[in-house]
Amino acid sequence: MITVGRYLLHRQIARGGMATIHIARLMGDEGFNRIVAAKRLLPELAGDTQFVAMFMDEARIASKVHHPNVVSVLDLVTTADEVMLVQEYVHGVPLHTLLAAAHAQKKKIPIRIAVAIAAEVLAGLHAAHATVDEIGSPLGIIHRDVSPQNIMIAVDGSARLLDFGVAKATMAAHVTRDNTFKGKLAYSAPEQVRGKPVQQSDLYALSVVLWELLVGHRMHGKAKGEAELIATITHGRIPTITEALAQESSEWGAIAAAEWQLLLAVEPIVQKGLAVDLDKRWPTAAEMEEELTRAVPPASPSEVTAWVKMLGKEFLEGRDQVIKAEEASWRMRAAKPTPRTKPVEALSPQVRLRRRNTTMLLALAAAVLLLGIGVGFALRPAKPAPAPIAEAPQPTHVATAPVAAAPVADARQPVDEAPPPKPKSLPPIVLPSPPPTARSAAAKQKTKPLPPTPAPPPAAAPAPPPEPVVEPPPQPAEKADCNPPYYFEGQKKVFKPNCL
């Protein structure tokens, strides 16, 4: 299995001159998956700009046509080495395979079934010819390759037109030169052989297909080389249906009268579709379809289904086996994931490029942001050094040693009280301010000096703050007044130390 974008490619089921066809699986979210048909451009053509342009034109043109008788184009995937067109998977048998099986088994295709197939292809052609773009302008689509190889008969009894690989439209990116032939020569109209196809050229090709369905073999099977084939097409030397069947009556046996009458009714419609002169050919596919279904009632879808399953039994059984085998392989793979299944996440180069670009943009944005922050810090003006502030005089601290608390007690005495006797008259101990150090100086530069914290209000009547006490000169000892041995500070009773 190969993963391309969101598609898992299974086995190859067909190969053409430009591409291979694979059964593929569309991988969606939450376990969603769907069987589709993937048309991969051959590797040797993937580098050819002309073929790639044609391939992309097919996707663009076919995606504009919406009709039950045209195989839908779902997606176009391009990678570094892959160009892939994703189409609706139609379970059925190609018309050329049914023709070959009928010829090998010597079975004639029922006339009403042939008419039913032709009528549905004409309906699809009319839808393609009438397709307009989003603003209503006709696209002028010409299929240019209507042939049994590009008609699929589904098991539901419908006929589907596919492969717009050489289609022409006004929206085509590549330009087909005038007088350049595109398509299969055996199904080409005279004007298409000259390189000037028109929409009526598709009706000519469909008339050839219907002729072969009714007669049972190729219209130009006896042509000896391309020169004779081109001469036959351009001069219109083509036998009618009844002429061809009359010559081969011995091979197919007698034709019933009822069938002969149906052939006679269809023959002029086919001959008008094969007219060399465009003015004598059917102007539109819709008109040819209407006249054809009026002349011969087409078979019902159930009749076509029974015929396809009978004549294409071997082909359908082989396709069923392929799908079953791929489905079993897929289920085993999904139940037991291996490293090979992880590429289901593999993204197309465009998505990977977008994600890589997004990652690079985010990384670049982060780098620019970091660079901007660094530049901002580098260009930020340096804070000027604060001017030297004069040292405020430090208040005198009265020593409050744990043992000698007398100075504090003296501070609480009334002024008229005599100080207690002391062994020696010592001045109060004043703690000098510590000398500034490098650490304290740096701290001062970093932080501004805080204003002094105001003293909390007193609980009772406010008392004047104590002034620094200056030790008076020694006085002769006087007798302490111990009557009473205490005094009051506010409502607080304080005992006199000399009376204790």
Secondary structure as the mmCIF struct_conf table of DSSP 4:
data_model
#
loop_
_struct_conf.conf_type_id
_struct_conf.id
_struct_conf.beg_label_comp_id
_struct_conf.beg_label_asym_id
_struct_conf.beg_label_seq_id
_struct_conf.end_label_comp_id
_struct_conf.end_label_asym_id
_struct_conf.end_label_seq_id
STRN STRN1 ILE A 2 VAL A 4
TURN_TY1_P TURN_TY1_P1 GLY A 5 ARG A 6
STRN STRN2 TYR A 7 ARG A 15
BEND BEND1 GLY A 17 MET A 18
STRN STRN3 ALA A 19 MET A 27
HELX_RH_3T_P HELX_RH_3T_P1 ASP A 29 GLY A 31
STRN STRN4 ASN A 33 LEU A 41
HELX_LH_PP_P HELX_LH_PP_P1 LEU A 42 LEU A 42
HELX_RH_3T_P HELX_RH_3T_P2 PRO A 43 LEU A 45
TURN_TY1_P TURN_TY1_P2 ALA A 46 GLY A 47
HELX_RH_AL_P HELX_RH_AL_P1 THR A 49 LYS A 64
TURN_TY1_P TURN_TY1_P3 PRO A 68 ASN A 69
STRN STRN5 VAL A 70 VAL A 70
HELX_LH_PP_P HELX_LH_PP_P2 VAL A 71 SER A 72
STRN STRN6 VAL A 73 THR A 78
BEND BEND2 ALA A 80 ASP A 81
STRN STRN7 VAL A 83 GLU A 88
STRN STRN8 GLY A 92 PRO A 94
HELX_RH_AL_P HELX_RH_AL_P2 LEU A 95 ALA A 104
TURN_TY1_P TURN_TY1_P4 GLN A 105 LYS A 106
HELX_LH_PP_P HELX_LH_PP_P3 LYS A 108 PRO A 110
HELX_RH_AL_P HELX_RH_AL_P3 ILE A 111 HIS A 129
TURN_TY1_P TURN_TY1_P5 ALA A 130 ALA A 130
STRN STRN9 VAL A 132 VAL A 132
TURN_TY1_P TURN_TY1_P6 GLU A 134 ILE A 135
BEND BEND3 GLY A 136 GLY A 136
STRN STRN10 PRO A 138 PRO A 138
STRN STRN11 ILE A 142 ILE A 142
BEND BEND4 SER A 147 SER A 147
HELX_RH_3T_P HELX_RH_3T_P3 PRO A 148 ASN A 150
STRN STRN12 ILE A 151 ALA A 154
TURN_TY1_P TURN_TY1_P7 VAL A 155 ASP A 156
BEND BEND5 GLY A 157 GLY A 157
STRN STRN13 ALA A 159 LEU A 161
TURN_TY1_P TURN_TY1_P8 GLY A 165 VAL A 166
STRN STRN14 LYS A 168 LYS A 168
TURN_TY1_P TURN_TY1_P9 THR A 170 MET A 171
BEND BEND6 ALA A 173 HIS A 174
HELX_LH_PP_P HELX_LH_PP_P4 THR A 176 ARG A 177
TURN_TY1_P TURN_TY1_P10 ASP A 178 ASN A 179
BEND BEND7 GLY A 183 GLY A 183
HELX_RH_3T_P HELX_RH_3T_P4 LEU A 185 TYR A 187
HELX_RH_AL_P HELX_RH_AL_P4 PRO A 190 VAL A 193
TURN_TY1_P TURN_TY1_P11 ARG A 194 GLY A 195
HELX_RH_AL_P HELX_RH_AL_P5 GLN A 199 VAL A 215
BEND BEND8 GLY A 216 HIS A 217
TURN_TY1_P TURN_TY1_P12 MET A 219 LYS A 222
BEND BEND9 GLY A 225 GLY A 225
HELX_RH_AL_P HELX_RH_AL_P6 GLU A 226 HIS A 235
TURN_TY1_P TURN_TY1_P13 GLY A 236 GLY A 236
HELX_RH_AL_P HELX_RH_AL_P7 ILE A 241 GLN A 247
TURN_TY1_P TURN_TY1_P14 GLU A 248 GLU A 248
HELX_RH_AL_P HELX_RH_AL_P8 SER A 249 TRP A 252
HELX_LH_PP_P HELX_LH_PP_P5 ALA A 254 ALA A 256
HELX_RH_AL_P HELX_RH_AL_P9 ALA A 257 GLY A 273
TURN_TY1_P TURN_TY1_P15 LEU A 274 LEU A 274
BEND BEND10 VAL A 276 ASP A 277
HELX_RH_3T_P HELX_RH_3T_P5 LEU A 278 LYS A 280
BEND BEND11 ARG A 281 ARG A 281
BEND BEND12 PRO A 283 PRO A 283
HELX_RH_AL_P HELX_RH_AL_P10 ALA A 285 ALA A 295
BEND BEND13 VAL A 296 VAL A 296
HELX_LH_PP_P HELX_LH_PP_P6 PRO A 297 SER A 300
HELX_RH_AL_P HELX_RH_AL_P11 PRO A 301 LEU A 311
TURN_TY1_P TURN_TY1_P16 GLY A 312 GLY A 312
HELX_RH_AL_P HELX_RH_AL_P12 LYS A 313 ALA A 335
BEND BEND14 LYS A 336 LYS A 336
HELX_RH_3T_P HELX_RH_3T_P6 PRO A 339 GLU A 345
HELX_LH_PP_P HELX_LH_PP_P7 ALA A 346 SER A 348
HELX_RH_AL_P HELX_RH_AL_P13 PRO A 349 LEU A 379
BEND BEND15 ARG A 380 ARG A 380
HELX_LH_PP_P HELX_LH_PP_P8 PRO A 381 HIS A 397
STRN STRN15 VAL A 398 VAL A 398
HELX_LH_PP_P HELX_LH_PP_P9 ALA A 399 ALA A 399
BEND BEND16 PRO A 402 VAL A 403
HELX_RH_AL_P HELX_RH_AL_P14 ALA A 406 ALA A 411
TURN_TY1_P TURN_TY1_P17 ARG A 412 ARG A 412
BEND BEND17 GLN A 413 GLN A 413
TURN_TY1_P TURN_TY1_P18 VAL A 415 ASP A 416
BEND BEND18 GLU A 417 GLU A 417
HELX_LH_PP_P HELX_LH_PP_P10 ALA A 418 PRO A 421
BEND BEND19 PRO A 423 LYS A 424
HELX_LH_PP_P HELX_LH_PP_P11 PRO A 427 ILE A 429
STRN STRN16 VAL A 430 VAL A 430
HELX_LH_PP_P HELX_LH_PP_P12 PRO A 432 PRO A 436
HELX_RH_AL_P HELX_RH_AL_P15 ALA A 438 LYS A 446
BEND BEND20 THR A 447 THR A 447
HELX_LH_PP_P HELX_LH_PP_P13 LYS A 448 PRO A 458
BEND BEND21 ALA A 459 ALA A 461
HELX_LH_PP_P HELX_LH_PP_P14 PRO A 464 PRO A 474
BEND BEND22 ASN A 483 PRO A 485
STRN STRN17 TYR A 486 GLU A 489
TURN_TY1_P TURN_TY1_P19 GLY A 490 GLN A 491
STRN STRN18 LYS A 492 PHE A 495
HELX_RH_3T_P HELX_RH_3T_P7 PRO A 497 CYS A 499
#
